[in-house]
Amino acid sequence: MTEILHKLTLGKLPLTYRFLFTSFLLVVGLGLCMAGAQIMLTHGMADGKPGLSMDDIVYSYYGNRSGSKLESALTGKMKDKAPASVNITLIKWVRDDAPEAEWAKVGPLFEQHCSKCHDAESGLPEVTKLEVAKSLAEVDHGESISSLTRVSHIHLFGISFIFLFVGLIFAMAEFNPFWKIVLITTPFAFLVLDVASWWLTKFWPECAWFTMIGGLGYSLAALIMFGASFAQMWLPRWTQK
Ligand code: HEC
């Protein structure tokens, strides 16, 4: 059995298997690109700027605890929408945990100064509605524990299967045996590092580095395995030996 397994090389596989593996790798590669694009579009924009940065990862998992969205709007981009005295009243309401009892006082202020842009058609949050204003007034604690557990287990199960098959294909490549083992196992290690880093960042924002390292690590290992597998399945150097 081991004899046969050792003799199996990508270049000598029947065409059927080479087409099957090539199709699989192409679709998985496309999936990985989509995953990358999705990360850029969701987490990448968490700090309001395009591109993935440490701030994005910190905002996504740890949250932006310096204040609520409403407060940062009122002291930032939306500062000039209402007179300073109104801003101060609104910020005070936010800092008092948005009490409903005072809505009779602040509701009309939102209506007067914000409703002309923040209406139902605009797609902007309707700050003139109590529930909306209240949720924007909450301090952002990042991803919740329940959503982290959900995303973690899907990620661990799903991605380990992808690496199992990518690894099985790459295992038939002619490669330095030591580096082959390294390349086949690192994606799993980086996967665990990646998922662990989300949890660590939730509590210690400095750990956002591990998310970057984990993501880059398994992308790199996958890239090498993909490249070597494609080359050895199709280039004459390996198929005609
Ligand atoms: C002249 C139009 C205009 C007025 C008036 C206005 N806004 Fe905005 N607001 C916008 C636009 C456009 C954006 C999105 C722009 C961006 O994010 O760069 C925005 C974004 C926001 C956001 C961020 C939403 C999010 O999900 O991150 C908040 C909060 C906000 N506004 C609150 C207010 C409040 C409170 C007022 C009234 C004091 C107000 N805005 C008045 C146009 C307006």
py3Dmol code that shows the C-alpha trace and the ligand (Angstrom):
import py3Dmol

protein = """\
ATOM      1  CA  MET A   1       0.000   0.000   0.000  1.00  0.00           C
ATOM      2  CA  THR A   2       2.708   2.500   0.993  1.00  0.00           C
ATOM      3  CA  GLU A   3       4.552   1.447  -2.162  1.00  0.00           C
ATOM      4  CA  ILE A   4       1.635   2.521  -4.327  1.00  0.00           C
ATOM      5  CA  LEU A   5       1.070   5.740  -2.396  1.00  0.00           C
ATOM      6  CA  HIS A   6       4.716   6.703  -2.823  1.00  0.00           C
ATOM      7  CA  LYS A   7       4.575   6.091  -6.535  1.00  0.00           C
ATOM      8  CA  LEU A   8       1.513   8.274  -7.029  1.00  0.00           C
ATOM      9  CA  THR A   9       2.659  11.532  -8.518  1.00  0.00           C
ATOM     10  CA  LEU A  10       0.501  14.276  -9.956  1.00  0.00           C
ATOM     11  CA  GLY A  11       2.152  14.161 -13.365  1.00  0.00           C
ATOM     12  CA  LYS A  12       1.393  10.433 -13.742  1.00  0.00           C
ATOM     13  CA  LEU A  13      -2.257  10.573 -12.705  1.00  0.00           C
ATOM     14  CA  PRO A  14      -4.855   9.589 -15.305  1.00  0.00           C
ATOM     15  CA  LEU A  15      -6.378  12.595 -17.064  1.00  0.00           C
ATOM     16  CA  THR A  16      -9.716  12.069 -15.312  1.00  0.00           C
ATOM     17  CA  TYR A  17      -8.163  12.714 -11.913  1.00  0.00           C
ATOM     18  CA  ARG A  18      -6.090  15.616 -13.166  1.00  0.00           C
ATOM     19  CA  PHE A  19      -9.230  17.285 -14.524  1.00  0.00           C
ATOM     20  CA  LEU A  20     -11.118  16.573 -11.306  1.00  0.00           C
ATOM     21  CA  PHE A  21      -8.349  17.989  -9.097  1.00  0.00           C
ATOM     22  CA  THR A  22      -7.773  20.971 -11.368  1.00  0.00           C
ATOM     23  CA  SER A  23     -11.483  21.849 -11.363  1.00  0.00           C
ATOM     24  CA  PHE A  24     -11.612  21.506  -7.594  1.00  0.00           C
ATOM     25  CA  LEU A  25      -8.546  23.680  -7.050  1.00  0.00           C
ATOM     26  CA  LEU A  26      -9.822  26.353  -9.450  1.00  0.00           C
ATOM     27  CA  VAL A  27     -13.177  26.604  -7.697  1.00  0.00           C
ATOM     28  CA  VAL A  28     -11.557  26.610  -4.257  1.00  0.00           C
ATOM     29  CA  GLY A  29      -9.168  29.312  -5.487  1.00  0.00           C
ATOM     30  CA  LEU A  30     -12.125  31.381  -6.664  1.00  0.00           C
ATOM     31  CA  GLY A  31     -13.769  30.816  -3.283  1.00  0.00           C
ATOM     32  CA  LEU A  32     -10.642  32.031  -1.495  1.00  0.00           C
ATOM     33  CA  CYS A  33     -10.584  35.200  -3.629  1.00  0.00           C
ATOM     34  CA  MET A  34     -14.252  35.821  -2.789  1.00  0.00           C
ATOM     35  CA  ALA A  35     -13.505  35.282   0.891  1.00  0.00           C
ATOM     36  CA  GLY A  36     -10.713  37.843   0.609  1.00  0.00           C
ATOM     37  CA  ALA A  37     -13.016  40.316  -1.142  1.00  0.00           C
ATOM     38  CA  GLN A  38     -15.684  39.796   1.483  1.00  0.00           C
ATOM     39  CA  ILE A  39     -13.190  40.458   4.276  1.00  0.00           C
ATOM     40  CA  MET A  40     -12.144  43.690   2.560  1.00  0.00           C
ATOM     41  CA  LEU A  41     -15.757  44.814   2.135  1.00  0.00           C
ATOM     42  CA  THR A  42     -16.953  44.027   5.650  1.00  0.00           C
ATOM     43  CA  HIS A  43     -14.048  44.122   8.089  1.00  0.00           C
ATOM     44  CA  GLY A  44     -11.964  46.248   5.729  1.00  0.00           C
ATOM     45  CA  MET A  45     -14.438  49.099   6.044  1.00  0.00           C
ATOM     46  CA  ALA A  46     -14.891  48.831   9.818  1.00  0.00           C
ATOM     47  CA  ASP A  47     -12.741  51.897  10.448  1.00  0.00           C
ATOM     48  CA  GLY A  48     -14.473  53.809   7.647  1.00  0.00           C
ATOM     49  CA  LYS A  49     -11.441  53.590   5.352  1.00  0.00           C
ATOM     50  CA  PRO A  50     -11.028  51.084   2.533  1.00  0.00           C
ATOM     51  CA  GLY A  51      -8.371  48.386   2.922  1.00  0.00           C
ATOM     52  CA  LEU A  52      -7.749  46.030   5.808  1.00  0.00           C
ATOM     53  CA  SER A  53      -5.843  47.588   8.683  1.00  0.00           C
ATOM     54  CA  MET A  54      -5.194  46.766  12.315  1.00  0.00           C
ATOM     55  CA  ASP A  55      -7.935  49.236  13.297  1.00  0.00           C
ATOM     56  CA  ASP A  56     -10.459  47.301  11.218  1.00  0.00           C
ATOM     57  CA  ILE A  57      -9.689  44.080  13.041  1.00  0.00           C
ATOM     58  CA  VAL A  58      -9.762  45.801  16.409  1.00  0.00           C
ATOM     59  CA  TYR A  59     -13.096  47.520  15.619  1.00  0.00           C
ATOM     60  CA  SER A  60     -14.638  44.283  14.376  1.00  0.00           C
ATOM     61  CA  TYR A  61     -13.749  42.086  17.339  1.00  0.00           C
ATOM     62  CA  TYR A  62     -12.959  44.405  20.257  1.00  0.00           C
ATOM     63  CA  GLY A  63     -15.293  47.176  19.155  1.00  0.00           C
ATOM     64  CA  ASN A  64     -14.721  50.894  19.146  1.00  0.00           C
ATOM     65  CA  ARG A  65     -15.035  51.432  22.866  1.00  0.00           C
ATOM     66  CA  SER A  66     -14.047  55.078  22.806  1.00  0.00           C
ATOM     67  CA  GLY A  67     -17.744  55.828  22.421  1.00  0.00           C
ATOM     68  CA  SER A  68     -20.936  55.120  20.521  1.00  0.00           C
ATOM     69  CA  LYS A  69     -21.469  55.657  16.796  1.00  0.00           C
ATOM     70  CA  LEU A  70     -23.841  58.489  17.595  1.00  0.00           C
ATOM     71  CA  GLU A  71     -21.345  60.269  19.782  1.00  0.00           C
ATOM     72  CA  SER A  72     -18.519  59.923  17.292  1.00  0.00           C
ATOM     73  CA  ALA A  73     -20.842  61.253  14.567  1.00  0.00           C
ATOM     74  CA  LEU A  74     -21.873  64.223  16.690  1.00  0.00           C
ATOM     75  CA  THR A  75     -18.275  65.076  17.512  1.00  0.00           C
ATOM     76  CA  GLY A  76     -17.017  64.242  14.012  1.00  0.00           C
ATOM     77  CA  LYS A  77     -18.653  64.145  10.606  1.00  0.00           C
ATOM     78  CA  MET A  78     -22.084  65.396  11.806  1.00  0.00           C
ATOM     79  CA  LYS A  79     -20.670  68.109  14.048  1.00  0.00           C
ATOM     80  CA  ASP A  80     -21.787  70.978  11.824  1.00  0.00           C
ATOM     81  CA  LYS A  81     -25.354  69.725  11.302  1.00  0.00           C
ATOM     82  CA  ALA A  82     -26.728  71.354  14.423  1.00  0.00           C
ATOM     83  CA  PRO A  83     -25.680  74.284  16.645  1.00  0.00           C
ATOM     84  CA  ALA A  84     -23.154  73.432  19.345  1.00  0.00           C
ATOM     85  CA  SER A  85     -25.730  73.749  22.128  1.00  0.00           C
ATOM     86  CA  VAL A  86     -27.923  71.136  20.437  1.00  0.00           C
ATOM     87  CA  ASN A  87     -24.938  68.833  19.938  1.00  0.00           C
ATOM     88  CA  ILE A  88     -24.121  69.073  23.626  1.00  0.00           C
ATOM     89  CA  THR A  89     -27.701  68.181  24.597  1.00  0.00           C
ATOM     90  CA  LEU A  90     -27.663  65.205  22.242  1.00  0.00           C
ATOM     91  CA  ILE A  91     -24.229  63.981  23.413  1.00  0.00           C
ATOM     92  CA  LYS A  92     -25.357  64.252  27.018  1.00  0.00           C
ATOM     93  CA  TRP A  93     -28.389  62.114  26.216  1.00  0.00           C
ATOM     94  CA  VAL A  94     -26.137  59.529  24.573  1.00  0.00           C
ATOM     95  CA  ARG A  95     -23.795  59.423  27.551  1.00  0.00           C
ATOM     96  CA  ASP A  96     -26.728  58.977  29.949  1.00  0.00           C
ATOM     97  CA  ASP A  97     -27.463  55.689  28.103  1.00  0.00           C
ATOM     98  CA  ALA A  98     -30.187  57.210  25.906  1.00  0.00           C
ATOM     99  CA  PRO A  99     -33.049  57.368  28.483  1.00  0.00           C
ATOM    100  CA  GLU A 100     -36.480  57.028  26.887  1.00  0.00           C
ATOM    101  CA  ALA A 101     -37.946  59.445  29.394  1.00  0.00           C
ATOM    102  CA  GLU A 102     -36.054  62.289  27.726  1.00  0.00           C
ATOM    103  CA  TRP A 103     -37.077  61.416  24.205  1.00  0.00           C
ATOM    104  CA  ALA A 104     -39.795  64.082  24.323  1.00  0.00           C
ATOM    105  CA  LYS A 105     -36.966  66.607  24.620  1.00  0.00           C
ATOM    106  CA  VAL A 106     -34.310  65.180  22.262  1.00  0.00           C
ATOM    107  CA  GLY A 107     -36.639  63.586  19.687  1.00  0.00           C
ATOM    108  CA  PRO A 108     -37.669  66.945  18.222  1.00  0.00           C
ATOM    109  CA  LEU A 109     -34.006  68.038  18.052  1.00  0.00           C
ATOM    110  CA  PHE A 110     -33.136  65.002  15.908  1.00  0.00           C
ATOM    111  CA  GLU A 111     -36.253  65.716  13.851  1.00  0.00           C
ATOM    112  CA  GLN A 112     -35.305  69.349  13.300  1.00  0.00           C
ATOM    113  CA  HIS A 113     -31.591  68.943  12.519  1.00  0.00           C
ATOM    114  CA  CYS A 114     -31.156  65.450  11.131  1.00  0.00           C
ATOM    115  CA  SER A 115     -34.387  64.364   9.424  1.00  0.00           C
ATOM    116  CA  LYS A 116     -33.775  66.198   6.173  1.00  0.00           C
ATOM    117  CA  CYS A 117     -31.016  63.734   5.306  1.00  0.00           C
ATOM    118  CA  HIS A 118     -31.663  60.787   7.629  1.00  0.00           C
ATOM    119  CA  ASP A 119     -35.114  59.886   6.287  1.00  0.00           C
ATOM    120  CA  ALA A 120     -36.567  56.554   5.177  1.00  0.00           C
ATOM    121  CA  GLU A 121     -35.487  56.961   1.525  1.00  0.00           C
ATOM    122  CA  SER A 122     -31.882  57.980   2.191  1.00  0.00           C
ATOM    123  CA  GLY A 123     -30.662  54.601   3.405  1.00  0.00           C
ATOM    124  CA  LEU A 124     -28.997  56.435   6.294  1.00  0.00           C
ATOM    125  CA  PRO A 125     -30.023  55.368   9.812  1.00  0.00           C
ATOM    126  CA  GLU A 126     -33.274  57.048  10.784  1.00  0.00           C
ATOM    127  CA  VAL A 127     -31.968  58.811  13.858  1.00  0.00           C
ATOM    128  CA  THR A 128     -35.352  60.448  14.360  1.00  0.00           C
ATOM    129  CA  LYS A 129     -36.698  57.083  15.548  1.00  0.00           C
ATOM    130  CA  LEU A 130     -36.139  56.234  19.198  1.00  0.00           C
ATOM    131  CA  GLU A 131     -35.038  52.597  18.606  1.00  0.00           C
ATOM    132  CA  VAL A 132     -32.542  53.640  15.947  1.00  0.00           C
ATOM    133  CA  ALA A 133     -31.113  56.485  17.999  1.00  0.00           C
ATOM    134  CA  LYS A 134     -30.884  54.177  21.028  1.00  0.00           C
ATOM    135  CA  SER A 135     -28.998  51.456  19.183  1.00  0.00           C
ATOM    136  CA  LEU A 136     -26.562  54.001  17.726  1.00  0.00           C
ATOM    137  CA  ALA A 137     -26.043  55.355  21.222  1.00  0.00           C
ATOM    138  CA  GLU A 138     -24.744  52.006  22.519  1.00  0.00           C
ATOM    139  CA  VAL A 139     -21.020  51.636  22.990  1.00  0.00           C
ATOM    140  CA  ASP A 140     -19.726  49.217  20.391  1.00  0.00           C
ATOM    141  CA  HIS A 141     -18.292  46.083  22.033  1.00  0.00           C
ATOM    142  CA  GLY A 142     -17.456  44.372  18.768  1.00  0.00           C
ATOM    143  CA  GLU A 143     -18.483  40.858  17.809  1.00  0.00           C
ATOM    144  CA  SER A 144     -20.629  39.112  20.449  1.00  0.00           C
ATOM    145  CA  ILE A 145     -19.550  35.833  22.062  1.00  0.00           C
ATOM    146  CA  SER A 146     -22.463  33.966  20.459  1.00  0.00           C
ATOM    147  CA  SER A 147     -21.665  35.166  16.964  1.00  0.00           C
ATOM    148  CA  LEU A 148     -17.961  34.404  17.537  1.00  0.00           C
ATOM    149  CA  THR A 149     -18.721  30.803  18.542  1.00  0.00           C
ATOM    150  CA  ARG A 150     -20.942  30.428  15.481  1.00  0.00           C
ATOM    151  CA  VAL A 151     -18.412  31.848  13.051  1.00  0.00           C
ATOM    152  CA  SER A 152     -15.530  29.950  14.720  1.00  0.00           C
ATOM    153  CA  HIS A 153     -17.029  26.487  14.390  1.00  0.00           C
ATOM    154  CA  ILE A 154     -18.184  27.029  10.804  1.00  0.00           C
ATOM    155  CA  HIS A 155     -14.733  28.326   9.933  1.00  0.00           C
ATOM    156  CA  LEU A 156     -12.854  25.467  11.639  1.00  0.00           C
ATOM    157  CA  PHE A 157     -15.000  22.708  10.109  1.00  0.00           C
ATOM    158  CA  GLY A 158     -15.342  24.247   6.668  1.00  0.00           C
ATOM    159  CA  ILE A 159     -11.794  25.391   6.098  1.00  0.00           C
ATOM    160  CA  SER A 160     -10.167  22.267   7.515  1.00  0.00           C
ATOM    161  CA  PHE A 161     -12.022  20.274   4.850  1.00  0.00           C
ATOM    162  CA  ILE A 162     -10.710  22.550   2.146  1.00  0.00           C
ATOM    163  CA  PHE A 163      -7.158  22.072   3.425  1.00  0.00           C
ATOM    164  CA  LEU A 164      -7.653  18.327   3.744  1.00  0.00           C
ATOM    165  CA  PHE A 165      -8.408  18.034   0.025  1.00  0.00           C
ATOM    166  CA  VAL A 166      -5.863  20.615  -1.067  1.00  0.00           C
ATOM    167  CA  GLY A 167      -3.312  18.714   1.075  1.00  0.00           C
ATOM    168  CA  LEU A 168      -4.319  15.308  -0.350  1.00  0.00           C
ATOM    169  CA  ILE A 169      -3.716  16.593  -3.864  1.00  0.00           C
ATOM    170  CA  PHE A 170      -0.458  18.309  -2.964  1.00  0.00           C
ATOM    171  CA  ALA A 171       0.698  15.152  -1.143  1.00  0.00           C
ATOM    172  CA  MET A 172       1.131  13.594  -4.600  1.00  0.00           C
ATOM    173  CA  ALA A 173       3.445  16.358  -5.776  1.00  0.00           C
ATOM    174  CA  GLU A 174       7.171  15.757  -6.069  1.00  0.00           C
ATOM    175  CA  PHE A 175       8.557  18.011  -3.395  1.00  0.00           C
ATOM    176  CA  ASN A 176      11.188  18.039  -0.694  1.00  0.00           C
ATOM    177  CA  PRO A 177       9.642  15.639   1.891  1.00  0.00           C
ATOM    178  CA  PHE A 178      10.372  17.920   4.835  1.00  0.00           C
ATOM    179  CA  TRP A 179       8.868  21.041   3.257  1.00  0.00           C
ATOM    180  CA  LYS A 180       5.960  19.006   2.004  1.00  0.00           C
ATOM    181  CA  ILE A 181       5.008  18.112   5.549  1.00  0.00           C
ATOM    182  CA  VAL A 182       5.531  21.704   6.657  1.00  0.00           C
ATOM    183  CA  LEU A 183       3.322  23.039   3.863  1.00  0.00           C
ATOM    184  CA  ILE A 184       0.596  20.478   4.475  1.00  0.00           C
ATOM    185  CA  THR A 185       0.383  21.127   8.207  1.00  0.00           C
ATOM    186  CA  THR A 186       0.906  24.906   8.443  1.00  0.00           C
ATOM    187  CA  PRO A 187      -2.521  25.876   7.064  1.00  0.00           C
ATOM    188  CA  PHE A 188      -4.142  23.940   9.914  1.00  0.00           C
ATOM    189  CA  ALA A 189      -1.918  25.633  12.475  1.00  0.00           C
ATOM    190  CA  PHE A 190      -2.599  29.067  10.999  1.00  0.00           C
ATOM    191  CA  LEU A 191      -6.311  28.307  10.903  1.00  0.00           C
ATOM    192  CA  VAL A 192      -6.292  27.694  14.640  1.00  0.00           C
ATOM    193  CA  LEU A 193      -4.182  30.817  15.152  1.00  0.00           C
ATOM    194  CA  ASP A 194      -6.620  32.847  13.055  1.00  0.00           C
ATOM    195  CA  VAL A 195      -9.713  31.727  14.961  1.00  0.00           C
ATOM    196  CA  ALA A 196      -7.919  32.028  18.318  1.00  0.00           C
ATOM    197  CA  SER A 197      -6.897  35.569  17.393  1.00  0.00           C
ATOM    198  CA  TRP A 198     -10.528  36.681  17.002  1.00  0.00           C
ATOM    199  CA  TRP A 199     -11.210  35.607  20.568  1.00  0.00           C
ATOM    200  CA  LEU A 200      -8.003  37.132  21.883  1.00  0.00           C
ATOM    201  CA  THR A 201      -8.692  40.412  20.045  1.00  0.00           C
ATOM    202  CA  LYS A 202     -12.148  40.526  21.582  1.00  0.00           C
ATOM    203  CA  PHE A 203     -10.460  40.932  24.961  1.00  0.00           C
ATOM    204  CA  TRP A 204      -6.995  42.266  24.082  1.00  0.00           C
ATOM    205  CA  PRO A 205      -7.010  44.488  20.987  1.00  0.00           C
ATOM    206  CA  GLU A 206      -3.206  44.101  20.598  1.00  0.00           C
ATOM    207  CA  CYS A 207      -3.824  40.527  19.415  1.00  0.00           C
ATOM    208  CA  ALA A 208      -5.230  41.816  16.108  1.00  0.00           C
ATOM    209  CA  TRP A 209      -1.718  41.106  14.774  1.00  0.00           C
ATOM    210  CA  PHE A 210      -2.340  37.368  15.039  1.00  0.00           C
ATOM    211  CA  THR A 211      -5.381  37.692  12.765  1.00  0.00           C
ATOM    212  CA  MET A 212      -3.204  39.269  10.094  1.00  0.00           C
ATOM    213  CA  ILE A 213      -0.423  36.692  10.526  1.00  0.00           C
ATOM    214  CA  GLY A 214      -2.894  33.767  10.528  1.00  0.00           C
ATOM    215  CA  GLY A 215      -4.644  34.964   7.382  1.00  0.00           C
ATOM    216  CA  LEU A 216      -1.429  35.712   5.507  1.00  0.00           C
ATOM    217  CA  GLY A 217       0.125  32.431   6.694  1.00  0.00           C
ATOM    218  CA  TYR A 218      -2.470  30.112   5.297  1.00  0.00           C
ATOM    219  CA  SER A 219      -2.976  32.127   2.141  1.00  0.00           C
ATOM    220  CA  LEU A 220       0.737  31.775   1.439  1.00  0.00           C
ATOM    221  CA  ALA A 221       0.836  28.029   2.178  1.00  0.00           C
ATOM    222  CA  ALA A 222      -2.263  27.527  -0.010  1.00  0.00           C
ATOM    223  CA  LEU A 223      -0.709  29.529  -2.829  1.00  0.00           C
ATOM    224  CA  ILE A 224       2.447  27.372  -2.868  1.00  0.00           C
ATOM    225  CA  MET A 225       0.432  24.134  -2.786  1.00  0.00           C
ATOM    226  CA  PHE A 226      -1.869  25.345  -5.568  1.00  0.00           C
ATOM    227  CA  GLY A 227       1.011  26.479  -7.721  1.00  0.00           C
ATOM    228  CA  ALA A 228       2.998  23.255  -7.300  1.00  0.00           C
ATOM    229  CA  SER A 229      -0.075  21.073  -7.889  1.00  0.00           C
ATOM    230  CA  PHE A 230      -1.096  22.861 -11.090  1.00  0.00           C
ATOM    231  CA  ALA A 231       2.442  22.870 -12.442  1.00  0.00           C
ATOM    232  CA  GLN A 232       3.018  19.171 -11.800  1.00  0.00           C
ATOM    233  CA  MET A 233      -0.325  18.086 -13.217  1.00  0.00           C
ATOM    234  CA  TRP A 234       0.113  19.918 -16.497  1.00  0.00           C
ATOM    235  CA  LEU A 235       3.678  20.983 -17.264  1.00  0.00           C
ATOM    236  CA  PRO A 236       5.604  18.521 -19.525  1.00  0.00           C
ATOM    237  CA  ARG A 237       8.548  18.615 -17.144  1.00  0.00           C
ATOM    238  CA  TRP A 238       6.538  16.465 -14.715  1.00  0.00           C
ATOM    239  CA  THR A 239       4.015  14.734 -16.975  1.00  0.00           C
ATOM    240  CA  GLN A 240       6.614  13.327 -19.382  1.00  0.00           C
ATOM    241  CA  LYS A 241       9.170  12.040 -16.936  1.00  0.00           C
TER     242      LYS A 241
END
"""
ligand_1 = """\
43
HEC
C -26.849 67.231 5.136
C -27.276 65.878 5.369
C -27.127 65.313 6.778
C -27.585 65.868 7.964
C -28.353 67.156 8.161
C -27.223 64.928 8.995
N -26.563 63.853 8.472
Fe -25.819 62.278 9.496
N -25.052 61.504 7.803
C -25.206 62.072 6.550
C -24.469 61.264 5.597
C -24.392 61.513 4.086
C -23.880 60.212 6.340
C -22.987 59.076 5.836
C -21.679 59.726 5.495
C -20.478 58.996 5.954
O -20.564 57.994 6.671
O -19.397 59.505 5.597
C -24.268 60.409 7.710
C -23.864 59.555 8.736
C -24.319 59.668 10.041
C -24.043 58.715 11.080
C -23.183 57.480 10.954
C -24.071 56.306 10.634
C -23.369 54.967 10.758
O -24.088 53.954 10.666
O -22.147 54.914 10.968
C -24.669 59.154 12.194
C -24.695 58.484 13.568
C -25.319 60.390 11.860
N -25.081 60.659 10.544
C -26.052 61.146 12.734
C -26.592 62.372 12.418
C -27.257 63.211 13.361
C -27.459 62.862 14.846
C -27.661 64.321 12.708
C -28.380 65.528 13.273
C -27.677 66.226 14.294
C -27.237 64.181 11.319
N -26.605 62.984 11.190
C -27.508 65.101 10.333
C -25.903 63.186 6.213
C -26.490 64.053 7.122
"""
view = py3Dmol.view(width=600, height=400)
view.addModel(protein, "pdb")
view.setStyle({"model": 0}, {"cartoon": {"style": "trace"}})
view.addModel(ligand_1, "xyz")
view.setStyle({"model": 1}, {"stick": {}})
view.zoomTo()
view.show()
